[in-house]
Amino acid sequence: MRSVKKILTDRKGKKYLVKELDDDFHTADGVISKKDLKSKKTEVKSNKGKKFVLLEPNFVDLWEMIKRGPQVVLQKDIGLMMAKTGINGQSKIVDAGGGSGSLCCSLANVSKEVTAYEVQKNLIEVLEYNKNLMGLNNLTIKNKSIYQGIAEKDLDVITLDLAEPWQVIKHAEKSLKLGGFLVVYLPNIIQVKQFVDSLRGSSIRLLEVEELLERKWKVEERILRPEYEMLGHTGFLVFCRKLS
Ligand SMILES: C[S@@+](CC[C@H](N)C(=O)[O-])C[C@H]1O[C@@H](n2cnc3c(N)ncnc32)[C@H](O)[C@@H]1O
């Protein structure tokens, strides 16, 4: 069951997560009555007269509000992972390390089942919180090291965001189905080189190494130009496939 029942947003895009419909909700701009929260209205007013839009939560609203521990994988990289591996409602996926759950929750939102491995006990709580926030019943969270092995078999995709992915190659060979993808996210090129070298002699072949840069544009009346700052390097994406 998703722990967030409704989203309240003002005209500037400031958002509030409403977890309880049986109580009045307090915002910085006044109180929204429980009567309004439970109603079918899409526009409500606080007791201070401020207007809010009342929405059913979308995955993106919830993703923006996840509890964060370690550095998360961002949307630009998640999108490319999904596009290059053909993840869909039938896909069985393993993700490690789970971290804050940005990646594994995004994968669970569009796939059949995801198992996330995470070694740090304190992060299991963060992962469970984010799983409940989004109501992702198809996400299983394991407090285990993926370096010790992968119990799940016949996988369509394995995603790795951890320091030594080369330790996982032998396990991925056994757990991926023929034609399944291994996607590795790494911040440093020296790690990419070590990982690619470690693939030699395995049944997993390198497809490509990529980096995606994201630049927003300012589009106003007389101003039409790229923003001065952009989202540059986040990580390298290494796409591989089990082909024998
Ligand atoms: C950068 S974070 C992952 C962030 C995550 N991809 C996200 O989008 O929120 C890396 C995580 O890998 C975990 N980790 C490191 N070694 C691991 C292992 N052998 N098995 C499972 N998790 C591991 C760490 O504890 C850490 O939480």
The ligand as an SDF file (V2000), in Angstrom:
LIG
                    3D

 27 29  0  0  0  0  0  0  0  0999 V2000
   26.0220    4.8300   -4.8020 C   0  0  0  0  0  0  0  0  0  0  0  0
   25.0850    3.7810   -3.8120 S   0  0  0  0  0  0  0  0  0  0  0  0
   23.8000    3.1830   -4.8550 C   0  0  0  0  0  0  0  0  0  0  0  0
   22.7310    4.2100   -5.1250 C   0  0  0  0  0  0  0  0  0  0  0  0
   21.5210    3.6610   -5.8400 C   0  0  0  0  0  0  0  0  0  0  0  0
   21.8610    3.1040   -7.1210 N   0  0  0  0  0  0  0  0  0  0  0  0
   20.4130    4.7150   -6.0060 C   0  0  0  0  0  0  0  0  0  0  0  0
   20.0840    5.0640   -7.1420 O   0  0  0  0  0  0  0  0  0  0  0  0
   19.8960    5.1860   -4.9780 O   0  0  0  0  0  0  0  0  0  0  0  0
   26.0890    2.3250   -3.6910 C   0  0  0  0  0  0  0  0  0  0  0  0
   25.5380    1.3320   -2.6890 C   0  0  0  0  0  0  0  0  0  0  0  0
   26.1230    0.0720   -2.9090 O   0  0  0  0  0  0  0  0  0  0  0  0
   26.1540   -0.5990   -1.6670 C   0  0  0  0  0  0  0  0  0  0  0  0
   27.0600   -1.7440   -1.7940 N   0  0  0  0  0  0  0  0  0  0  0  0
   28.4250   -1.7060   -1.8280 C   0  0  0  0  0  0  0  0  0  0  0  0
   28.9040   -2.9620   -2.0020 N   0  0  0  0  0  0  0  0  0  0  0  0
   27.8270   -3.7980   -2.0710 C   0  0  0  0  0  0  0  0  0  0  0  0
   27.6650   -5.2030   -2.2170 C   0  0  0  0  0  0  0  0  0  0  0  0
   28.7280   -6.0010   -2.3110 N   0  0  0  0  0  0  0  0  0  0  0  0
   26.4110   -5.7200   -2.2660 N   0  0  0  0  0  0  0  0  0  0  0  0
   25.3250   -4.9160   -2.1470 C   0  0  0  0  0  0  0  0  0  0  0  0
   25.4260   -3.5690   -1.9690 N   0  0  0  0  0  0  0  0  0  0  0  0
   26.6550   -3.0180   -1.9320 C   0  0  0  0  0  0  0  0  0  0  0  0
   26.5980    0.4990   -0.7230 C   0  0  0  0  0  0  0  0  0  0  0  0
   26.3130    0.1910    0.6220 O   0  0  0  0  0  0  0  0  0  0  0  0
   25.8380    1.6980   -1.2460 C   0  0  0  0  0  0  0  0  0  0  0  0
   24.6300    1.8600   -0.5710 O   0  0  0  0  0  0  0  0  0  0  0  0
  1  2  1  0
  2  3  1  0
  2 10  1  0
  3  4  1  0
  4  5  1  0
  5  6  1  0
  5  7  1  0
  7  8  2  0
  7  9  1  0
 10 11  1  0
 11 12  1  0
 11 26  1  0
 12 13  1  0
 13 14  1  0
 13 24  1  0
 14 15  1  0
 14 23  1  0
 15 16  2  0
 16 17  1  0
 17 18  1  0
 17 23  2  0
 18 19  1  0
 18 20  2  0
 20 21  1  0
 21 22  2  0
 22 23  1  0
 24 25  1  0
 24 26  1  0
 26 27  1  0
M  CHG  2   2   1   9  -1
M  END
$$$$
